[in-house]
Amino acid sequence: MPLFVLAHFGHHLIAALLQPLLPFIRDDFALGYAQAGWVVSAFTLAYGFSQLPAGWLADRIGSRILITLGISGVAACGFLVGLSPSYTVMVIFLVVMGVIGGGYHPAASPLVSASVEEQNRGRALGLHQIGGTASFFLTPLIAVGIASALGGWRGSFTALSVLIFIFGIILFVLLGKRGYTRQNKEQKPESHAETAPTRSYLRRLIPFIILGTTVQISVFSTISFIPLFAVDHLGVGEEAGAALLSLFHSSGLWAGPLGGYLSDRVGKVPVMLFVSIISGPAIYLLSLVSFGWSISLVLVVLGICQYAAMPVSEAYVITHVPERKRSTALGIYYFVSRGGPGLLMPAIGYLFDRFDFGTSFTVVGVTALAVNLACSLFLWGSRD
């Protein structure tokens, strides 16, 4: 588990730079809100689409290689992003970075779940999530500082990319020493008995995945604009805007493991219903906040919703999908949950350009609540 937590940390660190540095990038290239949304969308769309073939590819070239590409390969592209001479070139490098990084989750999550008993699966996936959460939590705190010290956002990308590239190579060696070198071992490091999925699993699986992905897409897309919202609407500096992101992601350091633990104890469906129903109203409340305790509280609630939904969704898919279809199902889930924000963020940016922040947050929050309420009707009364 410690190796997978470290791997998850390295995988997300470079992409986590995009949100806190968005005000710097916007100013450097003189972008509107919709164009700024495409900065993050370029990566997330490519990242989402590449999840689809990733499970198939992991079966053929090995999970260890895909995990390494998801760290060192992403870092190499991040270095090129920092050298981009124009907005268009930067977007191209971000697309390549998303394609290379898309294989990490379909390769790592099955290994994590196969390493523990089925009744502890949610907890293990929640612990694995701490690595990714730590990246998003720490990056806003250091990215702006590095950018200020090195004279711009480019220095943050180039400096951290070199460190993460080296880290990925070291991790590749460590995974090899732990035995993750053979295809058969990568697919099932330890064999544990599992409950066979029922034939009617799709009837509940589809609305459950829609619930989980709607929470992640709506929250992640909204949060991506928080630095710009803080700077342009609340009138704070770039450092304070980036610190708000760290506050949001700090919830994941405990909400992910707690959500996974509760899903093992009280059931995956009750946990998912709870976080999905409150996520929409929480997004709407962003239209009413000011800088201080109100926005801090809303961001913590949104962080709980997003990070609790992640391990619960993964555990539900792995538990209810037959093993021979598991990689495909996970690829579809990651494709929607990771790529979906790439479609929604430019739309939210367009709303910001056309209307205002309050109207945009209201539209996103009400839409998310409507979708989640509709899906909850198919799951109400179920435990797992």
C-alpha positions in Angstrom: 0.0 0.0 0.0 2.7 2.6 0.7 4.1 2.1 -2.8 0.7 2.6 -4.4 0.1 5.7 -2.3 3.5 7.1 -3.4 2.7 6.2 -7.0 -0.7 8.0 -6.8 1.0 11.1 -5.4 3.5 11.3 -8.2 0.9 10.6 -10.9 -1.3 13.6 -10.0 1.3 16.2 -9.0 2.0 17.8 -12.4 -1.6 17.9 -13.5 -2.5 19.4 -10.1 -0.5 22.5 -11.1 -3.1 23.6 -13.6 -5.8 24.8 -11.2 -3.7 27.0 -8.8 -1.6 28.5 -11.7 -4.6 29.2 -13.9 -4.7 33.0 -13.0 -1.0 33.2 -14.1 -1.6 31.3 -17.3 -4.6 33.4 -18.1 -2.7 36.6 -17.7 0.3 35.3 -19.6 -1.8 34.4 -22.7 -4.6 37.0 -22.2 -7.3 34.4 -22.1 -11.1 34.6 -21.4 -12.8 32.3 -19.0 -13.8 29.9 -21.7 -10.3 29.7 -23.0 -9.0 29.3 -19.5 -11.4 26.4 -19.0 -9.9 24.7 -22.1 -6.4 24.8 -20.4 -7.6 22.2 -17.9 -10.0 20.5 -20.3 -7.3 19.8 -22.8 -5.7 17.5 -20.2 -8.9 16.0 -18.7 -10.5 15.2 -22.0 -7.4 13.4 -23.3 -7.0 11.8 -19.9 -10.5 10.5 -19.9 -10.6 9.1 -23.4 -7.3 7.3 -22.8 -8.9 5.4 -19.9 -10.9 3.3 -22.4 -8.0 1.3 -24.0 -5.9 1.4 -20.8 -7.4 -1.7 -19.2 -6.8 -3.7 -22.3 -3.3 -2.4 -22.6 -2.5 -3.2 -19.0 -3.2 -6.8 -19.7 -0.6 -6.8 -22.5 2.3 -4.7 -21.5 1.9 -4.9 -17.7 0.6 -2.5 -15.0 4.1 -1.6 -13.8 4.9 0.1 -17.2 1.6 2.0 -17.3 2.1 3.2 -13.7 5.6 4.5 -14.6 4.3 6.2 -17.8 1.6 7.8 -15.6 4.4 9.3 -13.5 7.6 9.9 -15.5 5.8 10.2 -18.8 3.4 12.8 -17.4 6.4 14.6 -15.9 8.2 14.8 -19.2 5.1 16.3 -20.8 4.8 18.7 -17.9 8.3 19.9 -18.6 7.4 20.7 -22.2 4.2 22.5 -21.0 6.5 24.8 -19.0 8.5 25.6 -22.2 5.4 26.3 -24.4 5.8 29.4 -26.5 2.1 29.8 -27.1 -1.4 28.9 -25.9 -1.9 26.4 -28.8 1.4 24.6 -28.2 0.6 24.4 -24.5 -2.8 22.8 -25.2 -1.1 20.2 -27.5 1.4 19.2 -24.8 -1.5 19.0 -22.3 -3.4 16.6 -24.6 -0.3 14.4 -24.9 0.2 14.5 -21.2 -3.4 13.3 -20.7 -3.0 10.4 -23.2 0.2 9.2 -21.5 -1.2 9.5 -18.0 -4.6 7.8 -18.7 -3.3 4.3 -18.0 -2.5 4.8 -14.3 -5.9 4.2 -12.7 -7.0 1.1 -14.7 -3.6 -0.4 -13.9 -3.3 0.6 -10.2 -6.8 0.2 -8.8 -7.3 -3.5 -9.6 -3.9 -4.2 -8.0 -4.9 -2.3 -4.8 -8.3 -4.1 -4.6 -6.8 -7.5 -5.2 -4.3 -7.0 -2.4 -6.9 -7.1 0.4 -10.0 -9.0 1.4 -13.3 -8.0 -0.3 -14.7 -6.6 3.0 -11.8 -4.2 3.2 -11.8 -3.1 -0.4 -13.3 0.3 0.1 -10.8 1.1 2.9 -7.9 0.1 0.8 -9.0 2.2 -2.2 -9.6 5.1 0.2 -6.0 4.8 1.5 -4.7 4.7 -2.1 -6.6 7.9 -2.8 -4.6 9.7 -0.1 -1.6 9.8 -2.5 -3.6 11.7 -5.2 -5.3 13.9 -2.6 -1.9 14.9 -1.1 -0.8 16.0 -4.5 -3.7 18.3 -5.0 -3.4 19.5 -1.4 0.3 20.3 -1.4 0.6 21.7 -5.0 -1.4 24.9 -4.5 0.7 25.7 -1.4 4.0 25.4 -3.3 3.1 26.1 -6.9 2.4 29.8 -6.5 5.6 30.2 -4.3 7.8 28.6 -6.9 6.1 30.7 -9.6 6.8 33.9 -7.7 10.4 32.8 -7.0 11.2 31.8 -10.5 9.3 34.6 -12.3 6.2 32.9 -13.5 4.1 29.7 -13.8 6.6 28.1 -16.2 9.2 27.6 -13.4 6.7 25.6 -11.3 6.1 23.2 -14.2 9.8 22.7 -15.2 11.2 22.4 -11.7 8.6 20.0 -10.3 8.6 17.9 -13.5 12.3 17.1 -13.2 11.8 15.9 -9.6 8.7 13.8 -10.5 10.4 12.2 -13.5 13.2 11.0 -11.3 10.7 9.8 -8.7 8.9 7.7 -11.3 12.1 5.9 -12.3 12.9 5.1 -8.7 9.4 3.8 -8.2 9.7 1.6 -11.2 12.7 -0.1 -9.6 10.9 -0.4 -6.3 7.9 -2.0 -7.8 10.1 -4.4 -9.6 11.8 -5.4 -6.3 8.3 -6.0 -4.8 7.5 -8.5 -7.6 5.3 -6.4 -9.9 7.2 -7.5 -13.0 5.1 -10.4 -14.3 1.8 -10.0 -16.0 0.0 -12.7 -13.9 1.2 -11.3 -10.6 0.2 -7.8 -11.6 -3.3 -8.9 -12.3 -3.8 -10.6 -8.9 -0.9 -10.2 -6.4 -3.0 -12.2 -3.8 -6.0 -14.4 -4.5 -9.0 -13.7 -2.3 -12.5 -15.2 -2.5 -15.1 -12.9 -3.8 -18.9 -12.8 -4.0 -20.0 -13.5 -7.5 -21.9 -10.6 -9.1 -25.5 -11.3 -10.0 -26.8 -11.2 -13.6 -28.9 -8.1 -13.0 -26.0 -6.0 -11.9 -26.3 -3.5 -14.8 -29.7 -2.4 -13.5 -28.1 -0.8 -10.4 -24.6 -0.4 -11.7 -25.5 2.2 -14.4 -27.3 4.6 -12.1 -24.7 4.2 -9.4 -21.9 5.1 -11.9 -23.9 8.1 -13.0 -24.3 9.2 -9.4 -20.6 8.9 -8.7 -19.4 10.5 -11.9 -21.9 13.4 -11.7 -20.5 14.3 -8.2 -16.9 14.2 -9.5 -17.6 16.0 -12.8 -19.7 18.8 -11.3 -17.5 19.4 -8.3 -14.1 19.1 -10.1 -15.2 21.4 -12.9 -16.5 24.0 -10.5 -13.5 23.9 -8.2 -11.1 24.4 -11.2 -12.4 28.0 -11.4 -12.1 28.8 -7.7 -8.7 30.6 -8.1 -10.1 32.8 -10.9 -13.3 33.3 -8.8 -11.3 34.3 -5.8 -9.1 36.7 -7.7 -11.7 38.3 -10.0 -14.8 38.3 -7.8 -13.7 38.2 -4.2 -10.7 40.5 -4.8 -8.0 38.4 -3.2 -4.5 37.7 -4.5 -3.3 34.6 -6.4 -1.7 33.1 -3.3 -5.0 33.3 -1.4 -6.9 31.8 -4.4 -4.5 28.9 -4.5 -4.8 28.4 -0.7 -8.5 27.9 -1.2 -7.8 24.9 -3.4 -5.6 23.4 -0.7 -8.4 23.8 1.7 -10.8 22.0 -0.6 -8.3 19.1 -1.2 -7.5 18.8 2.5 -10.9 17.2 3.0 -9.7 14.3 0.8 -6.9 13.4 3.2 -9.6 12.0 5.6 -12.9 11.9 3.6 -11.6 9.4 1.1 -10.5 6.8 3.7 -13.5 7.5 5.8 -15.9 7.1 2.9 -14.2 3.8 1.9 -14.4 2.6 5.5 -18.1 3.5 5.9 -18.9 1.9 2.6 -17.5 -1.4 3.9 -19.5 -1.0 7.1 -22.9 0.6 6.3 -23.0 0.0 2.5 -21.8 1.7 -0.6 -25.2 2.9 -1.7 -26.1 4.9 1.5 -22.7 6.7 1.4 -23.0 7.5 -2.3 -26.6 8.8 -1.9 -25.6 11.1 1.0 -22.6 12.8 -0.8 -24.4 13.0 -4.2 -27.6 14.7 -2.8 -25.6 17.4 -0.9 -23.1 18.2 -3.7 -25.5 20.1 -5.9 -26.8 22.5 -3.1 -23.2 23.0 -2.0 -22.2 24.1 -5.5 -25.1 26.6 -5.5 -24.0 28.0 -2.1 -20.8 29.2 -3.8 -23.0 31.9 -5.4 -23.6 33.3 -1.9 -20.2 33.1 -0.2 -17.7 35.8 0.7 -14.0 35.4 1.4 -13.7 33.9 4.9 -15.5 31.2 6.9 -18.4 30.9 4.4 -16.4 29.9 1.4 -14.1 27.8 3.6 -17.1 25.8 4.9 -18.6 25.2 1.4 -15.2 24.1 0.0 -14.7 21.6 2.8 -18.2 20.1 2.1 -17.5 19.9 -1.6 -14.2 18.2 -0.9 -16.0 15.6 1.3 -18.5 15.0 -1.5 -15.8 14.5 -4.2 -13.3 12.4 -2.3 -15.8 10.2 -0.5 -17.4 9.4 -3.9 -14.2 8.2 -5.5 -13.3 5.0 -3.5 -16.9 4.1 -3.0 -17.5 4.2 -6.8 -14.4 2.1 -7.5 -15.3 -0.4 -4.9 -18.8 -0.7 -6.2 -17.6 -1.3 -9.8 -15.0 -3.9 -8.8 -17.5 -5.7 -6.5 -20.5 -5.8 -8.9 -18.8 -6.4 -12.3 -17.7 -9.9 -13.3 -13.9 -10.2 -13.2 -13.6 -10.8 -17.0 -15.3 -7.5 -17.6 -13.8 -5.5 -14.7 -11.1 -3.7 -16.6 -13.5 -2.6 -19.3 -16.0 -1.3 -16.7 -13.3 0.5 -14.9 -12.1 2.0 -18.1 -15.6 3.3 -18.8 -15.9 4.7 -15.3 -12.6 6.5 -15.4 -13.3 7.7 -18.9 -16.5 9.5 -17.7 -15.3 10.7 -14.3 -11.9 11.9 -15.5 -12.9 13.1 -19.0 -16.3 14.5 -18.1 -14.9 17.7 -16.6 -13.1 18.4 -19.9 -16.5 18.9 -21.5 -18.2 20.8 -18.6 -15.4 23.3 -17.8 -15.5 25.2 -21.2 -19.3 25.4 -20.7 -19.0 26.8 -17.2 -16.4 29.3 -18.6 -18.8 30.3 -21.2 -21.4 31.0 -18.5 -18.9 33.1 -16.6 -18.1 35.1 -19.8 -21.8 35.5 -20.7 -23.4 36.0 -17.3 -21.8 36.0 -13.9 -20.3 33.7 -11.2 -23.5 33.5 -9.2 -25.7 32.5 -12.1 -23.2 29.9 -13.3 -22.8 28.2 -9.9 -26.6 28.1 -9.6 -27.0 26.4 -13.0 -24.4 23.8 -12.3 -25.7 23.1 -8.8 -29.3 22.7 -9.8 -28.4 20.5 -12.7 -26.3 18.2 -10.6 -29.0 17.9 -8.0 -31.6 17.0 -10.6 -29.5 14.3 -12.1 -28.6 12.8 -8.7 -32.2 12.8 -7.5 -33.3 11.0 -10.6 -30.6 8.3 -10.3 -31.2 7.8 -6.5 -34.7 6.5 -7.3 -33.2 3.4 -8.8 -31.0 2.7 -5.7 -33.2 3.8 -2.8 -33.5 1.1 -0.2 -30.4 -0.8 -1.4 -27.3 -1.2 0.8 -24.7 -2.5 -1.6 
